[in-house]
C-alpha cells in the first residue's frame, strides 16, 4: 500500500515538472542507478526539489538531498516533508562543538550506499555563476573514491523561486548532468575544487540551447 509520504513525493515531483518542465539532460553520464554525488550550483530553496524531480523514479528512491537542519526542521511540516518525503540528510550550518564534523551525516549516507545531492558553495547565490566551492566536496571525494562525482547545472531556477521569495513562478528549467569527475592521485584541494567548479559551469546551456 502506498504511503502518504510516497503519494506526496509523487505529487511534488509532478508539480515541479508542471511548473518548471524539470527537464533532465544527461550529457556526460547515463541515468543509471549507480552510487553518485551530484554536486550543483545553488540559487534557491527549490534547487534540490528540481534535481529530485528531474531524476528517473528508480534513482529518486536512493538519492538523498542535504537540508539545513535549522531551517528545514523549524516546523513539524517542514521536518515531515524533508524527512519522510525526501529522506533528506540534515546538516548543521554552524558547529555546536569544535569537534563536530558537519560532513558526518553525508559520510554516513554514502557509507550506507545512498547517493547524495550537495551544493559545494555552501550558500545560495544570485550572481549567476557559482561562488568558490568549499572543502566538503574534496573531503568526500577523498573518503569515497569509488563514488561517481557528477557535476550538475540547474538553469533558470533563480527565476522560478529567487532568494527571498516563497511562491514559484512557472518558468522552463533544465538540469544538466555532466561527465563524472575523480579526485586525481596527489591532486591539491584547491586545484580539485577549482576543477569541480569549472565542470559545473561547463554544463551551463549555451545561447542556442537556452533559447529552445
C-alpha positions in Angstrom: 0.0 0.0 0.0 1.4 3.4 -1.0 2.1 5.7 2.0 1.1 9.3 2.4 4.8 10.3 2.1 5.1 8.4 -1.2 2.0 9.9 -2.6 3.2 13.4 -1.5 6.5 12.8 -3.2 4.8 11.8 -6.5 2.6 14.8 -6.3 5.5 17.2 -5.7 7.6 15.7 -8.5 4.6 16.1 -10.8 4.0 19.7 -9.6 7.7 20.6 -10.0 7.6 19.2 -13.6 4.4 21.1 -14.3 5.8 24.4 -13.0 9.3 24.2 -14.5 9.4 21.3 -17.0 12.2 19.8 -14.9 14.0 18.5 -18.0 16.9 16.3 -17.1 19.7 16.4 -19.7 22.2 13.5 -19.3 25.1 14.8 -21.4 28.0 13.1 -19.7 26.5 10.1 -17.9 23.5 7.8 -18.3 20.6 7.9 -15.8 21.6 4.6 -14.2 21.2 3.6 -10.6 24.9 3.9 -9.6 26.0 5.5 -6.4 26.8 9.1 -7.0 27.4 12.5 -5.5 25.6 15.1 -7.6 27.1 18.5 -6.9 25.4 21.6 -8.3 25.1 25.3 -8.4 22.8 26.7 -5.7 20.4 29.6 -6.3 17.2 28.8 -4.4 15.5 26.5 -1.8 13.8 24.9 -4.9 17.1 23.6 -6.3 17.1 20.1 -4.7 13.4 19.6 -5.4 14.2 20.4 -9.1 17.1 17.9 -9.2 14.9 15.3 -7.4 12.1 15.8 -9.9 14.4 15.5 -12.9 15.7 12.1 -11.8 14.0 9.0 -13.0 11.9 7.3 -10.3 14.3 4.5 -9.8 17.1 7.0 -9.0 15.0 9.1 -6.7 14.4 6.1 -4.4 18.0 6.2 -3.1 19.2 9.7 -3.9 19.1 12.0 -0.8 19.4 15.8 -0.8 21.0 17.7 2.0 18.9 20.1 4.1 19.9 22.8 6.6 18.8 21.4 9.9 17.8 24.8 11.5 15.6 25.8 8.5 14.0 22.5 7.5 13.2 21.3 11.0 11.8 24.6 12.1 8.2 23.3 11.9 6.6 19.9 12.0 5.5 20.2 8.4 9.0 21.1 7.1 10.5 18.3 9.1 8.0 15.8 7.8 8.4 17.0 4.2 12.2 16.7 4.2 12.4 13.7 6.4 9.5 11.4 5.3 9.0 12.5 1.7 12.6 13.4 0.5 14.6 11.4 3.0 16.9 14.4 3.3 20.2 14.4 5.2 20.2 17.1 7.8 23.4 19.2 8.2 24.2 21.9 10.6 25.3 25.3 9.2 27.2 26.1 12.4 29.1 23.7 14.7 27.7 23.1 18.1 31.1 21.9 19.3 34.6 22.4 18.0 34.9 18.7 17.3 31.7 18.4 15.4 32.2 17.2 11.8 29.5 18.7 9.5 30.2 16.1 6.9 29.5 13.1 9.2 25.8 12.8 8.1 26.8 12.8 4.5 29.5 10.3 5.1 27.1 8.0 6.9 24.6 8.1 4.0 27.4 7.4 1.5 28.7 4.5 3.6 25.2 3.1 3.6 25.1 3.1 -0.2 22.9 6.1 -0.8 23.6 8.7 -3.5 23.5 12.4 -2.3 22.9 15.8 -3.8 25.1 18.6 -2.4 25.8 22.3 -3.1 29.5 22.9 -2.6 29.1 26.7 -2.5 27.5 26.2 1.0 25.0 29.0 0.5 22.7 30.3 -2.2 23.9 32.9 -4.7 22.1 35.2 -7.1 25.1 36.2 -9.1 24.7 33.7 -12.0 28.0 31.9 -11.5 28.7 29.7 -8.6 30.8 31.1 -5.7 34.1 29.3 -4.8 33.5 25.8 -3.6 34.1 24.9 0.0 36.2 21.9 1.0 33.4 19.4 1.8 33.3 18.0 -1.8 37.1 17.4 -1.7 36.9 15.5 1.6 34.0 13.4 0.4 35.9 12.6 -2.8 38.9 11.6 -0.7 36.8 9.4 1.6 34.7 7.7 -1.1 36.9 7.4 -4.2 34.6 4.7 -5.7 31.5 7.0 -5.8 30.9 8.9 -9.0 31.1 12.7 -8.8 28.5 14.2 -11.2 28.8 18.0 -12.0 25.2 19.3 -12.3 23.9 22.6 -13.6 20.5 23.9 -12.7 19.3 26.5 -15.2 16.6 29.2 -14.7 15.6 28.1 -11.2 16.6 31.6 -9.8 13.7 32.9 -11.9 11.2 30.3 -10.5 12.0 30.9 -6.9 14.6 33.6 -6.3 16.2 34.1 -2.9 13.6 35.7 -0.5 10.6 34.5 -2.5 8.1 31.8 -1.4 5.7 31.4 -4.4 7.1 29.7 -7.5 6.6 31.3 -10.9 6.2 29.0 -14.0 9.5 29.1 -15.9 11.1 26.3 -18.1 14.1 24.9 -16.2 16.7 22.3 -17.1 19.0 20.1 -15.0 22.2 19.1 -16.9 24.2 16.1 -15.6 27.8 16.1 -16.8 30.7 13.6 -17.1 31.9 12.0 -13.8 34.9 13.5 -12.1 37.5 11.8 -10.0 40.0 13.1 -7.5 43.4 12.6 -9.1 46.2 11.0 -7.1 48.1 13.7 -5.2 45.7 16.4 -6.5 45.8 19.6 -4.4 42.5 20.5 -2.7 42.4 24.0 -4.2 43.1 22.6 -7.7 40.4 20.0 -7.4 37.7 22.4 -6.1 38.5 24.8 -9.0 38.3 22.0 -11.5 35.0 20.8 -10.0 33.5 24.3 -10.1 34.7 24.6 -13.8 33.0 21.3 -14.5 29.7 22.6 -13.1 30.0 25.8 -15.2 30.7 23.7 -18.3 27.2 22.2 -18.1 25.6 25.6 -18.5 23.5 25.7 -21.7 24.8 27.8 -24.5 22.7 30.6 -26.0 21.1 28.3 -28.6 20.3 25.6 -26.0 18.8 28.2 -23.6 16.6 29.6 -26.3 14.9 26.2 -27.0 
